[in-house]
Amino acid sequence: MNQHHVSKAQEGAASFPVEKIRAMFPALSQAGDFIFMDNAAGAQIPQSVLDAVTNHLVGHNVQRGGRYGRSVMVDQSVAEARTSVALLINAYSPSEICFGMNATSFIRLVSLGIGQMLQERDEIVVTDMDHDANIATWLALESAGAKFKWWRMREDGNLHVDDLKPLMTDRTRLVACTVTAHSIGSIVDVASVARIAHAAGAEVFLDCVHYGPHGLIDVQAWNCDYLVCSGYKNFSPHMGFLWGRFDTLKRLPTFREDFIPDEPPYKVEAGTFIYENVSGMDAAVRYLESVGRNFLAQNNRSRRDNIVAGMNAIRDYELMLAREMMKVLKDCGATIYGVADEARINERVPTFCFNIGKLSPQRIVEEMAAMQIGIRDGHMYAPRLMKRLNLSMDSGAIRASLVHYNTVEEVHRFGEALRAIIGKLS
């Protein structure tokens, strides 16, 4: 990141309307002194999202596909949500957006389909930095004849595409990797992943769950083939969505009832999903657009323009939070897992996984809870990463995860609390 961009980012962070934004989240105003720093496990939702869910449940809580007004409104709200999510991730078409329960179930749906199409391309590349949902679901294809290659994280806390190149062969079917590690916050160069995979004739499956709230998603620029996301980290209620290229989804074998059209998104959406939460996801996208409108003159700006402006502003502001958090943790003598060099801060989001010497992660998190700060301890659903970091599954590490409604003041209060706890437990 050059000096001009750094200063521009700092200007953007300074002008970020965090207090105005915090006022949009009822959970924050009702929480009193409590600090939400477990956002990687689920973010809070704006009032507009809550209103969208309520309006659905009160106004048209019926099944779609009927001829009466309330049922027609469900079809319309789902269609609007597809359009919004397509704009959020820069899909080629809203018909590529498939709604469902969560990212894990979608990863399994795709893996089951790919397991039926392996043939001579039977090698799948997985990483040791991912959430186990994007590893175990692929390893389950061993019985279908799949073979696996491991793309391993380097000691510097990230995946390097130079290590991916020698893993690719004419038998590679798929590379499955995260966009950002949910555990340690490292951002992967996924556009380069796609370039290398496609050159070998393979496809790319991206787990975008953790990156979603932190930066701009662009499936066209990344040139990936599949991508999953979860609403509950993206300021929406619990739901998930799958994106895939239309022709790729059309080829994918899926389970469907006979009356379901054999084309996306319908062939992917078996059964009834949670319509009210899909309405909430629609509202969450519109919330992110509203953030962007703080930074753009409204002359012929498209919805995607507002999303781009909003997510870029969020990214700049969160980089400032990440710098502050990294400084606080280092001042407390923490071992930070993942990217710990401030010069490489642009390779991470403000999700920090750390330990304090030999002190118990559980004890520290319990003490933090008593001081009204919510963070998390444990294995972070990443057993292979824990093993790589020489951490036990029983104790694991501590994770503090920030999003754009967090403040520098909260980071400093976290630091004061951590210093007090260290003094108490040492």
C-alpha positions in Angstrom: 0.0 0.0 0.0 1.7 3.2 -1.1 1.9 6.4 1.0 -0.7 8.2 -1.0 -3.2 5.4 -0.6 -2.4 5.2 3.1 -3.1 8.9 3.7 -6.2 8.7 1.6 -7.4 5.7 3.6 -6.7 7.5 6.8 -8.7 10.5 5.6 -11.6 8.2 4.8 -11.4 6.5 8.2 -11.4 9.9 9.9 -14.6 10.9 8.0 -16.4 7.6 8.6 -19.7 8.4 10.3 -19.5 5.7 13.0 -21.7 7.3 15.5 -24.4 7.9 12.9 -24.1 4.2 11.9 -24.2 2.9 15.5 -27.5 4.7 16.0 -29.0 2.5 13.3 -28.3 -0.7 15.3 -30.9 -1.1 18.1 -28.8 -3.9 19.8 -25.9 -1.4 20.3 -28.1 1.3 21.9 -29.8 -1.3 24.2 -26.5 -3.0 25.2 -25.4 -0.3 27.6 -21.7 -0.7 28.3 -21.4 -4.1 26.6 -18.9 -4.2 23.7 -19.6 -6.5 20.8 -16.3 -8.0 19.8 -17.5 -11.5 18.7 -18.8 -10.3 15.3 -17.0 -13.1 13.5 -19.6 -15.4 15.1 -22.5 -13.1 13.9 -23.0 -9.4 13.5 -25.8 -7.2 14.8 -28.6 -6.0 12.5 -29.8 -2.4 11.7 -33.3 -1.3 12.5 -34.1 -1.4 8.8 -33.3 -5.1 8.6 -35.4 -5.8 11.7 -38.3 -3.8 10.1 -38.0 -5.9 6.9 -38.3 -9.1 8.8 -41.2 -7.9 10.8 -43.0 -6.5 7.7 -42.7 -9.8 6.0 -44.1 -11.8 9.0 -46.9 -9.3 9.5 -47.7 -8.4 6.0 -47.2 -11.6 3.9 -46.2 -14.6 6.0 -47.6 -17.0 3.5 -46.2 -19.5 0.9 -45.1 -18.1 -2.4 -46.5 -19.2 -5.8 -50.2 -18.3 -5.1 -52.4 -16.0 -7.0 -53.6 -13.9 -4.1 -51.9 -10.6 -3.2 -50.0 -11.7 -0.2 -48.5 -14.7 -1.9 -47.5 -12.6 -4.9 -45.7 -10.2 -2.5 -43.6 -13.1 -1.3 -42.5 -13.9 -4.9 -41.7 -10.2 -5.4 -39.7 -9.9 -2.2 -37.6 -13.0 -3.0 -37.0 -11.6 -6.5 -36.0 -8.2 -5.1 -33.6 -9.9 -2.7 -32.0 -11.9 -5.5 -31.4 -8.6 -7.4 -29.9 -7.0 -4.3 -27.6 -9.9 -3.5 -26.5 -10.0 -7.2 -25.6 -6.3 -6.9 -23.7 -6.9 -3.6 -21.4 -9.5 -5.2 -21.5 -8.3 -8.8 -23.1 -11.5 -10.2 -23.8 -11.7 -13.9 -27.5 -12.3 -13.3 -29.9 -12.5 -10.3 -30.8 -16.1 -11.4 -27.3 -17.1 -10.2 -28.3 -16.3 -6.5 -29.6 -19.3 -4.6 -31.1 -18.9 -1.1 -31.0 -21.4 1.7 -30.2 -22.2 5.4 -26.4 -21.6 5.6 -23.1 -21.7 3.8 -22.2 -25.1 5.1 -25.3 -26.8 3.6 -24.5 -25.1 0.3 -20.9 -26.3 0.3 -22.2 -29.8 0.9 -24.7 -29.5 -1.9 -22.0 -28.4 -4.3 -19.6 -31.1 -3.1 -22.3 -33.8 -3.6 -22.9 -32.6 -7.1 -19.2 -32.4 -8.0 -18.7 -35.9 -6.5 -20.9 -37.2 -9.2 -18.9 -35.5 -12.0 -15.3 -36.4 -11.0 -14.3 -38.8 -13.8 -10.7 -38.3 -14.8 -10.5 -35.0 -13.0 -10.6 -36.4 -9.5 -8.2 -34.1 -7.5 -9.4 -31.5 -5.2 -7.2 -28.9 -3.5 -8.1 -27.9 0.1 -6.2 -25.7 2.6 -5.2 -26.0 6.2 -6.4 -22.4 6.9 -10.1 -22.8 6.1 -13.1 -23.3 8.4 -13.6 -27.1 8.6 -16.9 -26.7 6.7 -14.8 -25.9 3.5 -12.6 -28.9 4.2 -14.6 -31.8 5.6 -17.3 -31.4 3.0 -14.7 -32.1 0.3 -12.9 -34.8 2.1 -16.2 -36.6 2.3 -15.9 -37.2 -1.4 -13.0 -39.7 -0.9 -15.6 -42.6 -1.1 -16.6 -41.2 -4.5 -13.0 -41.5 -5.7 -11.7 -38.0 -5.0 -8.1 -37.5 -4.2 -6.8 -34.5 -2.2 -3.9 -32.1 -2.2 -3.2 -29.7 0.6 -2.4 -26.1 0.0 -0.7 -25.1 3.2 -0.5 -21.8 5.0 3.0 -20.4 5.3 4.6 -19.4 8.6 3.8 -15.7 7.8 0.1 -16.5 8.4 -1.3 -16.6 4.8 -1.7 -18.8 1.8 0.6 -18.0 -1.1 -0.4 -18.6 -4.7 3.2 -19.7 -5.5 2.6 -22.7 -3.3 -0.6 -23.5 -5.2 1.0 -23.7 -8.7 2.9 -27.0 -8.2 -0.3 -28.6 -6.8 -2.2 -28.2 -10.1 -2.3 -31.0 -12.7 -4.5 -32.1 -15.5 -6.4 -34.1 -12.9 -7.3 -31.1 -10.7 -11.1 -30.7 -10.6 -11.5 -27.9 -8.0 -9.6 -25.6 -5.7 -11.6 -24.9 -2.5 -10.4 -22.0 -0.4 -11.5 -19.1 1.8 -11.4 -15.5 0.8 -10.6 -14.5 4.4 -9.7 -16.8 7.3 -12.6 -16.7 9.8 -10.1 -17.6 12.6 -7.0 -15.4 11.9 -8.4 -12.8 9.5 -5.9 -13.3 6.6 -7.1 -12.3 3.1 -6.3 -14.6 0.2 -5.4 -13.3 -3.3 -8.4 -15.2 -4.8 -8.2 -13.5 -8.3 -4.7 -15.2 -8.6 -6.1 -18.4 -7.3 -8.7 -18.4 -10.1 -6.1 -17.5 -12.8 -3.9 -20.5 -11.8 -6.8 -22.9 -11.4 -8.4 -22.0 -14.7 -5.1 -22.3 -16.5 -5.1 -25.9 -15.4 -8.7 -26.4 -16.4 -10.0 -26.5 -12.8 -12.8 -24.6 -11.0 -12.6 -22.4 -7.9 -15.0 -22.6 -4.9 -14.7 -19.7 -2.5 -15.9 -19.5 1.1 -16.7 -15.8 1.4 -18.5 -16.0 4.7 -15.9 -14.1 6.7 -14.9 -11.6 4.1 -18.5 -10.5 3.5 -18.9 -7.7 6.1 -15.3 -6.4 5.6 -14.8 -5.7 1.9 -16.1 -5.5 -1.6 -17.1 -8.8 -3.1 -16.8 -9.1 -6.9 -17.2 -12.5 -8.5 -16.5 -11.1 -11.9 -13.2 -9.5 -10.9 -12.3 -12.6 -8.9 -13.4 -14.8 -11.8 -14.4 -17.6 -9.5 -16.9 -20.4 -10.3 -18.8 -20.8 -7.0 -19.1 -18.6 -3.9 -21.0 -19.0 -0.6 -21.9 -16.4 2.0 -23.9 -16.2 5.2 -26.3 -13.4 6.0 -25.8 -13.5 9.7 -22.3 -12.0 9.4 -23.5 -9.5 6.8 -25.9 -7.6 9.1 -28.8 -9.8 8.2 -30.7 -12.6 10.1 -29.5 -16.2 9.8 -29.6 -17.5 6.2 -27.1 -18.3 3.5 -26.7 -17.9 -0.2 -24.8 -19.6 -3.0 -23.6 -18.0 -6.1 -22.4 -19.9 -9.2 -22.0 -19.2 -12.8 -25.4 -19.9 -14.4 -24.1 -22.6 -16.8 -22.1 -24.2 -14.0 -25.1 -24.4 -11.7 -27.2 -25.7 -14.6 -24.7 -28.6 -15.1 -24.4 -29.4 -11.4 -26.4 -32.5 -10.3 -28.7 -31.6 -7.4 -31.7 -33.1 -5.6 -35.0 -31.6 -6.7 -38.6 -32.7 -6.7 -40.1 -33.4 -10.1 -42.2 -30.2 -10.2 -39.1 -28.0 -9.7 -37.6 -26.5 -12.9 -34.2 -28.1 -13.7 -32.3 -24.7 -13.8 -30.9 -22.3 -11.3 -31.8 -21.0 -8.9 -34.8 -23.3 -8.5 -32.9 -26.6 -8.8 -30.7 -25.6 -5.9 -33.4 -24.3 -3.5 -35.0 -27.6 -2.4 -37.9 -27.0 -0.1 -39.1 -23.8 1.6 -36.4 -21.5 2.9 -36.8 -18.7 5.4 -38.5 -16.0 3.4 -38.5 -13.4 6.2 -34.7 -13.7 6.6 -34.2 -13.3 2.8 -36.2 -10.1 3.1 -33.7 -9.2 5.9 -30.8 -9.9 3.6 -32.3 -7.6 1.0 -32.6 -4.8 3.6 -29.0 -5.5 4.7 -27.7 -4.8 1.2 -29.7 -1.6 1.1 -28.2 -0.7 4.5 -24.7 -1.0 3.0 -25.8 1.1 0.0 -26.9 3.8 2.6 -23.4 3.7 4.1 -22.0 4.4 0.6 -24.3 7.3 0.0 -22.3 9.2 2.7 -19.3 9.2 0.4 -20.8 9.8 -3.1 -22.5 12.7 -4.8 -25.8 11.3 -6.0 -25.5 12.2 -9.6 -26.6 9.1 -11.6 -25.1 6.8 -9.1 -26.2 3.1 -9.4 -27.0 0.8 -6.5 -23.7 -1.0 -7.2 -21.8 2.3 -7.1 -23.2 2.9 -3.6 -22.2 -0.6 -2.5 -18.7 -0.1 -3.8 -18.4 3.2 -2.0 -19.8 1.8 1.2 -17.6 -1.3 1.3 -14.5 0.7 0.4 -15.2 3.2 3.2 -15.8 0.3 5.6 -12.5 -1.3 4.5 -10.6 1.9 5.1 -12.2 2.4 8.5 -11.6 -1.2 9.6 -7.9 -1.0 8.6 -7.6 1.9 11.1 -9.3 -0.3 13.7 -7.0 -3.2 12.8 -3.9 -1.0 13.3 -5.1 0.1 16.8 -6.0 -3.5 17.8 -2.7 -4.9 16.7 -0.9 -2.2 18.7 -3.0 -2.9 21.8 -2.4 -6.6 21.5 1.4 -6.2 21.1 1.5 -3.8 24.0 -0.1 -6.5 26.1 2.5 -9.1 25.0 0.0 -11.2 23.0 1.1 -13.8 20.5 -1.0 -12.9 17.4 -1.7 -15.7 15.0 -1.8 -14.8 11.3 -0.5 -11.5 9.9 1.1 -9.7 12.7 3.3 -7.2 10.8 1.7 -3.7 10.5 3.4 -3.3 7.1 1.2 -6.1 5.9 -2.0 -4.9 7.5 -3.8 -4.8 4.2 -3.6 -8.6 4.1 -6.0 -8.9 7.0 -9.4 -7.9 8.4 -9.8 -6.8 12.0 -10.3 -10.3 13.3 -7.5 -11.2 15.7 -6.7 -14.6 17.1 -4.2 -14.5 19.9 -3.0 -15.9 23.2 -1.3 -14.3 26.2 1.6 -16.5 27.2 0.5 -19.6 29.2 -2.7 -17.9 30.5 -5.9 -19.9 29.9 -7.9 -18.5 27.0 -11.1 -19.6 28.7 -10.2 -17.6 31.9 -9.4 -14.5 29.9 -12.6 -14.7 28.0 -14.6 -15.2 31.2 -13.0 -12.3 32.8 -13.7 -10.2 29.7 -17.3 -11.2 29.9 -17.5 -10.0 33.5 -16.2 -6.7 32.2 -18.9 -6.5 29.6 -16.7 -7.3 26.6 -17.9 -10.2 24.4 -15.0 -12.2 22.7 -14.6 -15.9 22.1 -12.2 -18.7 22.9 -11.7 -22.2 21.5 -10.7 -24.1 18.3 -12.6 -21.8 16.0 -14.0 -24.7 14.0 -10.5 -25.1 12.4 -8.9 -28.3 13.9 -6.2 -28.4 11.2 -5.2 -24.8 11.7 -5.1 -25.4 15.5 -2.7 -28.3 14.9 -0.6 -26.1 12.5 -0.3 -23.4 15.2 0.6 -26.0 17.8 -2.6 -25.3 19.8 -4.7 -27.9 21.5 -8.4 -28.3 20.5 -9.3 -28.1 24.1 -8.0 -24.6 24.8 -7.3 -23.2 21.4 -6.9 -19.4 21.3 -8.8 -16.2 21.9 -10.5 -14.3 19.1 -11.6 -10.7 19.1 -13.4 -9.7 15.9 -14.4 -6.1 14.9 -16.7 -4.7 12.3 -17.5 -1.2 11.1 -19.8 -0.3 14.0 -16.9 -0.8 16.5 -14.9 2.2 17.6 -11.4 3.1 18.6 -12.6 3.9 22.0 -13.9 0.3 22.3 -10.5 -1.0 21.2 -8.8 1.1 23.9 -11.3 -0.1 26.6 -10.6 -3.7 25.4 -6.8 -3.0 25.9 -7.3 -1.6 29.4 -9.4 -4.6 30.4 -6.9 -7.1 29.0 -4.0 -5.4 30.9 -6.1 -5.6 34.1 -6.9 -9.3 33.5 -3.3 -10.1 32.8 -2.3 -8.4 36.0 -4.9 -10.4 37.9 -4.1 -13.8 36.4 -0.3 -13.6 36.2 
